[in-house]
Amino acid sequence: MKIAWIGAGKMGLPVCKRLKAAGHDVHALARRPEQTTLLSGMGFPVSGSAADLVRGADVVFTAVTDDRALGDVVLNGGFASALPGSAVYIDMSTVSPAISEKIAAHLPTSIAYLRAPVSGSTAMAEAGTLTALVAGPK
């Protein structure tokens, strides 16, 4: 499975590493240059833009800091138009219902958009014991 990951920070990076260790093809986009260097050094293919990253992905994850960061990624730069029609998009960010509704309205209707904020710590992310509170289509 090809997974596109946006937001490989304190919570996202441990999840990325676990997915890669499980044998998935995980590609990443970091919003900060130092994260790009780190991810490349860990063997993750890194894309230059969110639109480039999501092309051809089976599953796309975002795990960013807030409403503004999520809007910057999803509502700008061709993210929605680059998503494959059969992709599943899972947002693990803790954001407001307002931005989540705005994103849902912006995405093509063929995209399965799951809102999945997580509860736990970075240690729990590393251990694979986060709790995800998921809402969206079955």
Disulfide bonds with the S-S distance in Angstrom:
none
